Amino acid sequence: MKSVKINDRLWVAAQPTQAEIAALADDGFAALVNSRPDGEEHDQPGNEVEKDAAKEADLAYRFVPVTVPTITRADVRAFQNALSNVDGRVFAHCKSGLRSLTLYALGEALDGRMTREEVVELGKTVGFDLSGAAAWLDRDAAQSPKVEAFFDPRTSSVQYVVADPATKRCAIIDPIFDFDEKSGATATTNADALLAFVEKEGLTVDWILDTHPHADHFSAAFYLKQKTGAPMAIGAHVIDVQKIWQKMYNWPDLETDGSQWDQLFSDGDTFRIGDLEARVMHSPGHTLASITYVVGDAAFVHDTMFMPDSGTARADFPGGSATALWSSIQAILRLPDATRIFTGHDYQPGGRHARWESTVAEEKRANSHIASMDEARFVPIRESRDKTLPMPKLILHALQINVRGGRLPDPESNGKRYLKFPLDALDGAVW
């Protein structure tokens, strides 16, 4: 097996055998990074085999599978983390070593330690063609809006800061207010990280946006409105969701007119983030109120579809519909093929790193619930799968917060806030 030394910490190589992985520790390596998706060739060992072999050899192991045409910033940052979290030499591989080197070089360029031209020259120096990495940097520089993602591992949720680089104006999409159901503790760690990024980049917040009332985390929209003064917005059909949960919670005092938000968006509405025009698509199915925000070449779809290896969202919440979900997905897939798709969750199948960005073309080609599928097949498959899924552990906690825009209950006479949720309210839910 031939490996190429890139620097004192990183070597890249083609696919190693199990025996070669077993020998890596003896050769002075501390970690193995596998950048090759499973199933590329019938005889490749694959993620699970490599993970077991690395464990047997006492090597740290990370699975960062990519293809050159679909590399995203999330992939680059995951590769960087795989290197930085190891004390010692790292052996990274794909089929040839090119993808591993590309991830490394892109990280150096994004962090300002290497120019585009130096990336190409590095490739020539070590015997690889990094013209693909140079093209990636060109595309990245041309993209608008600029999107920064923040992944919350506790809830597998993704939050976004979406910025117009010309005006330095931005929107925050689907922010998280931290909650621990075991202790009842709340915190603003996630939301404060968004604010810190906004301050560091010199941005001004124009909007605080939710795609729907979330079932797996509290919204930090109201907290961020208090901090920034920016208006809160959500889809107009939130009033239908409020009415469902007003009955569920036996909550006659809940206002069900959407007045907790500054703006209720209907299908086709437009608004601006700096000089960028944003458009709203009503995307029901996961919930009655789900919407997609289309900003420049980016679409924020949250729970409508996931990364291609993860399929689509469940449609069995109160007011959900697999038929409506299919229709919403088809509307999103009619956007231009190059449209960037940003999803709201990633559950890291196979133990891979967290990912949240794809394209319309990639979803159509490779999404396991969409490619070669029609409505007649999709709906029963989706409904059958949903019957096997337990409800999100925070659904009854979160909805009473999120149908009010992220407002916590008012303190009672002892100064404490209390949640209320019904027993036996979600008939047929899987335990």
C-alpha positions in Angstrom: 0.0 0.0 0.0 1.4 3.4 -1.1 0.7 6.4 1.1 1.7 10.0 0.5 2.9 12.3 3.3 1.2 15.7 3.2 2.7 17.1 6.4 4.0 15.8 9.7 0.5 14.7 10.8 -1.3 13.6 7.7 -0.8 10.8 5.2 -3.3 10.1 2.4 -3.7 6.8 0.5 -5.8 4.5 -1.5 -8.0 1.8 0.0 -6.1 -0.2 2.6 -6.8 -3.9 3.3 -7.8 -5.1 6.7 -4.2 -6.4 7.2 -2.8 -3.0 6.3 -5.1 -1.3 8.7 -4.0 -3.7 11.5 -0.4 -2.6 10.8 -1.0 1.1 10.9 -0.4 1.5 14.7 3.0 -0.3 14.3 3.8 2.2 11.6 3.3 5.1 14.1 -0.3 6.1 13.2 -2.8 7.1 15.8 -6.0 7.4 13.7 -7.7 6.2 10.6 -10.1 8.5 8.6 -12.2 6.7 6.0 -13.5 9.2 3.3 -15.0 6.5 1.1 -18.8 5.9 1.0 -19.8 2.3 1.3 -20.8 0.4 -1.8 -18.5 2.0 -4.4 -16.9 -1.4 -5.2 -18.1 -4.9 -4.3 -14.8 -5.8 -2.6 -14.1 -2.7 -0.5 -14.1 -3.5 3.3 -16.7 -0.8 4.2 -17.3 1.4 7.2 -18.2 -1.3 9.7 -15.3 -3.6 8.9 -12.8 -0.7 8.9 -14.2 0.6 12.3 -13.8 -2.9 13.8 -10.3 -3.2 12.3 -9.3 0.2 13.7 -10.6 -0.7 17.1 -8.7 -3.9 17.1 -5.5 -2.0 16.2 -6.2 0.6 18.9 -6.6 3.4 16.3 -9.1 6.3 16.6 -11.6 6.0 13.7 -13.7 8.6 11.8 -16.1 8.0 8.9 -16.2 11.1 6.7 -17.6 9.7 3.4 -17.7 12.1 0.4 -17.8 12.2 -3.4 -15.8 15.1 -5.0 -18.9 16.6 -6.8 -20.9 16.7 -3.6 -18.4 17.9 -1.0 -19.8 20.6 1.3 -18.4 22.8 4.1 -19.7 20.3 6.6 -17.5 17.6 5.1 -14.5 19.8 5.2 -15.0 20.8 8.8 -15.6 17.2 9.8 -12.3 16.2 8.2 -10.6 19.0 10.0 -12.1 17.9 13.3 -11.0 14.3 12.7 -7.4 15.6 12.4 -7.5 18.1 15.2 -9.0 15.7 17.8 -6.1 13.2 17.5 -2.8 13.4 19.2 -0.5 11.8 16.6 -0.3 10.9 12.9 -3.4 10.4 10.8 -3.9 8.0 7.9 -6.7 9.2 5.7 -8.0 7.3 2.7 -10.7 7.0 0.0 -10.4 5.0 -3.2 -7.2 6.8 -4.4 -6.4 9.4 -1.8 -7.7 12.3 -3.8 -10.9 12.9 -1.8 -8.9 12.9 1.5 -6.4 15.3 0.1 -9.2 17.5 -1.3 -10.9 17.8 2.1 -7.6 18.8 3.7 -6.7 21.4 1.0 -10.2 22.9 1.1 -9.9 23.4 4.8 -6.6 25.1 4.5 -8.1 27.4 1.8 -11.2 28.2 3.8 -9.2 29.1 6.8 -6.9 31.4 4.8 -3.7 29.3 5.1 -3.6 28.5 1.4 -4.7 30.3 -1.8 -6.5 28.7 -4.6 -3.3 28.6 -6.6 -1.4 27.0 -3.7 -4.1 24.3 -3.5 -3.4 23.4 -7.2 0.3 23.5 -6.6 0.1 21.2 -3.6 -1.7 18.6 -5.7 1.1 18.8 -8.3 3.8 18.5 -5.6 2.3 15.3 -4.1 1.1 13.7 -7.4 -2.7 14.5 -7.3 -4.9 16.7 -9.6 -6.6 19.2 -7.3 -8.3 21.1 -10.1 -11.6 19.9 -8.7 -10.8 21.5 -5.4 -10.0 24.8 -7.2 -13.3 24.6 -9.0 -15.1 24.0 -5.6 -13.5 27.2 -4.2 -14.6 29.1 -7.2 -18.2 27.9 -6.8 -18.1 28.6 -3.1 -17.0 32.2 -3.6 -19.8 32.8 -6.1 -22.6 31.4 -3.9 -25.2 33.8 -2.5 -26.4 33.8 0.2 -23.6 32.8 2.5 -24.9 30.1 4.9 -23.4 29.1 8.2 -24.8 26.0 9.9 -24.7 25.1 13.6 -25.4 21.5 14.4 -26.8 20.5 17.8 -25.9 16.9 18.6 -28.4 16.7 21.5 -31.3 17.0 19.1 -29.5 16.2 15.8 -30.9 19.6 14.6 -29.3 22.2 12.4 -29.7 26.0 12.8 -28.7 28.5 10.2 -27.4 32.1 9.8 -28.2 33.1 6.2 -26.4 36.3 5.1 -26.3 38.7 2.2 -22.5 39.3 1.8 -23.1 42.7 0.0 -25.1 44.3 2.8 -24.1 42.2 5.9 -27.7 41.6 6.7 -28.9 38.2 7.8 -31.7 35.9 8.9 -31.5 33.2 11.6 -33.5 30.1 10.7 -34.8 27.5 13.3 -32.8 28.5 16.4 -32.7 26.2 19.4 -33.5 27.1 23.0 -31.7 24.4 25.1 -33.8 22.2 27.3 -32.9 19.1 29.3 -36.0 17.0 30.0 -34.3 15.0 32.7 -33.6 17.9 35.0 -36.0 20.5 33.6 -33.0 22.8 33.0 -33.0 25.5 30.3 -30.1 27.3 28.7 -29.3 29.6 25.8 -26.0 28.0 24.7 -27.1 27.3 21.1 -28.8 30.7 20.6 -25.8 32.6 22.1 -23.5 30.8 19.7 -25.6 32.2 16.9 -25.4 35.7 18.4 -21.6 35.4 18.8 -21.2 34.5 15.2 -23.4 37.4 14.1 -21.3 39.8 16.1 -18.0 38.3 14.9 -19.0 38.7 11.3 -20.4 42.2 11.8 -23.9 41.1 10.7 -27.3 42.7 11.4 -30.3 40.4 11.9 -33.2 41.2 9.7 -35.4 38.2 10.5 -35.8 35.3 13.0 -37.5 32.5 11.0 -39.0 29.2 12.0 -40.0 26.6 9.3 -42.7 25.1 11.6 -43.5 24.5 15.3 -40.8 21.9 16.2 -41.5 18.7 18.0 -38.0 17.9 19.1 -36.6 21.1 20.5 -37.7 24.4 21.9 -37.5 27.4 19.5 -35.2 30.3 20.6 -37.1 32.7 18.3 -38.5 34.8 21.1 -35.2 34.9 23.0 -33.4 36.1 19.9 -36.1 38.7 19.2 -35.5 40.1 22.7 -31.7 40.2 22.0 -31.8 41.6 18.5 -35.1 43.4 18.0 -35.6 41.5 14.7 -39.1 40.4 13.8 -40.2 36.8 14.2 -41.9 34.9 11.3 -43.4 31.5 10.5 -45.9 30.1 8.1 -49.5 31.3 8.3 -50.9 27.8 8.8 -49.4 27.9 12.3 -52.8 28.9 13.4 -54.1 25.4 12.3 -51.4 23.8 14.4 -52.2 26.1 17.4 -55.9 24.9 17.2 -54.8 21.2 17.3 -52.6 21.7 20.3 -55.0 24.0 22.1 -57.4 21.0 22.2 -54.6 18.6 23.0 -53.5 20.7 26.0 -57.0 21.7 27.0 -55.7 25.3 26.8 -58.6 27.7 26.2 -56.4 30.7 26.9 -54.0 30.0 24.1 -54.4 32.6 21.3 -54.8 30.7 18.1 -54.4 33.6 15.6 -50.7 33.5 15.2 -50.3 36.8 17.0 -47.2 35.5 18.8 -45.2 36.2 15.6 -44.6 39.5 13.9 -45.2 38.0 10.4 -47.2 35.1 9.1 -46.1 34.0 5.6 -48.4 32.5 3.0 -47.3 30.5 0.0 -45.7 32.7 -2.6 -44.9 35.6 -0.2 -41.6 37.3 -0.6 -39.4 39.3 1.7 -35.8 40.6 1.8 -32.6 39.8 3.6 -30.5 42.7 2.8 -30.6 42.9 -1.0 -31.5 39.3 -1.4 -35.1 38.3 -2.2 -36.5 35.4 -0.2 -39.6 33.4 -1.2 -41.9 31.2 0.9 -43.2 27.8 -0.3 -45.9 26.2 1.8 -44.6 22.6 2.3 -47.2 20.7 4.4 -46.9 17.0 5.1 -44.6 16.8 8.1 -46.8 19.4 9.8 -49.7 21.5 8.5 -47.6 24.6 8.9 -44.3 23.6 7.4 -42.8 26.0 5.0 -39.6 26.2 2.8 -37.6 29.4 2.6 -35.9 29.9 -0.8 -33.1 32.5 -0.6 -31.0 33.0 -3.7 -29.7 29.6 -4.7 -30.5 28.1 -1.2 -33.7 26.3 0.0 -34.2 25.7 3.7 -36.6 22.6 3.8 -36.1 21.5 7.4 -38.2 18.3 7.9 -39.5 17.8 4.4 -36.5 15.9 3.2 -33.2 14.9 4.6 -29.8 14.1 3.2 -30.0 11.6 0.3 -28.8 8.7 2.5 -31.6 9.5 5.1 -34.7 9.9 3.0 -37.6 12.0 4.0 -39.4 13.2 7.2 -42.2 11.4 9.1 -45.7 12.5 8.4 -47.6 11.1 11.3 -47.8 14.0 13.7 -51.2 15.5 14.3 -52.1 17.2 11.1 -49.4 15.4 9.1 -50.0 13.7 5.7 -47.8 11.5 3.6 -49.7 12.5 0.5 -49.2 16.2 1.2 -45.5 15.5 2.0 -45.0 13.9 -1.4 -46.6 16.9 -3.1 -44.4 19.3 -1.1 -41.3 17.3 -2.1 -42.2 17.4 -5.7 -42.6 21.2 -5.6 -39.1 21.6 -4.0 -37.6 19.3 -6.7 -38.9 21.6 -9.4 -36.5 24.2 -8.2 -33.3 24.5 -10.4 -31.0 21.4 -10.1 -28.2 23.5 -8.7 -30.3 24.8 -5.8 -28.7 24.1 -2.5 -30.9 22.1 -0.1 -30.4 22.7 3.6 -32.2 20.3 5.9 -33.1 20.7 9.6 -31.9 17.4 11.0 -29.2 14.8 10.4 -29.1 11.5 12.2 -25.7 10.4 10.9 -26.5 7.0 9.4 -23.7 4.5 9.7 -21.9 6.7 12.3 -20.8 9.2 9.6 -20.2 12.8 10.4 -23.1 15.3 10.5 -24.2 16.6 7.1 -27.0 19.0 6.1 -26.4 20.3 2.6 -27.2 18.7 -0.8 -28.7 19.9 -4.1 -31.9 19.4 -5.9 -30.1 17.3 -8.5 -28.5 15.1 -5.8 -31.8 14.6 -4.0 -33.5 13.5 -7.2 -30.6 11.2 -8.1 -29.8 9.6 -4.8 -32.4 10.2 -2.1 -33.5 6.8 -0.8 -37.1 7.8 -0.5 -37.4 9.8 -3.7 -35.2 8.4 -6.5 -37.2 6.1 -8.9 -40.3 6.6 -6.7 -43.9 7.8 -7.4 -46.7 8.8 -5.1 -48.5 5.5 -5.3 -45.4 3.7 -3.8 -44.1 6.5 -1.6 -47.3 7.1 0.5 -47.7 3.5 1.8 -44.0 3.1 2.4 -43.9 6.4 4.4 -47.0 5.5 6.3 -45.8 2.0 7.1 -42.4 3.3 8.3 -44.0 6.0 10.5 -46.0 3.3 12.3 -42.7 1.9 13.6 -41.2 5.2 14.9 -41.6 6.3 18.5 -42.6 9.9 19.0 -39.9 12.5 19.6 -39.1 12.5 23.3 -39.8 16.2 23.6 -42.9 16.5 21.5 -45.3 17.1 24.4 -42.8 19.4 26.1 -41.9 21.4 23.0 -45.2 22.1 21.3 -46.6 24.1 24.2 -43.5 26.4 23.9 -43.3 26.5 20.1 -46.9 27.2 19.3 -46.2 30.5 21.2 -43.1 31.4 19.2 -40.6 30.0 21.8 -42.1 31.8 24.8 -41.7 29.9 28.1 -44.7 29.7 30.5 -45.0 32.6 32.8 -43.6 32.2 36.3 -46.0 31.1 38.9 -46.3 32.5 42.5 -43.1 30.8 43.6 -41.2 32.2 40.6 -40.9 28.9 38.8 -42.2 28.1 35.4 -44.1 24.9 34.7 -44.8 22.7 31.7 -48.1 20.8 31.3 -48.6 17.9 29.0 -51.4 15.4 28.6 -51.2 11.6 29.3 -52.4 9.2 26.6 -53.0 12.0 24.1 -51.2 10.5 21.1 -53.2 7.4 20.4 -51.2 4.5 18.9 -47.8 6.0 19.5 -44.9 3.5 19.5 -43.3 3.2 22.9 
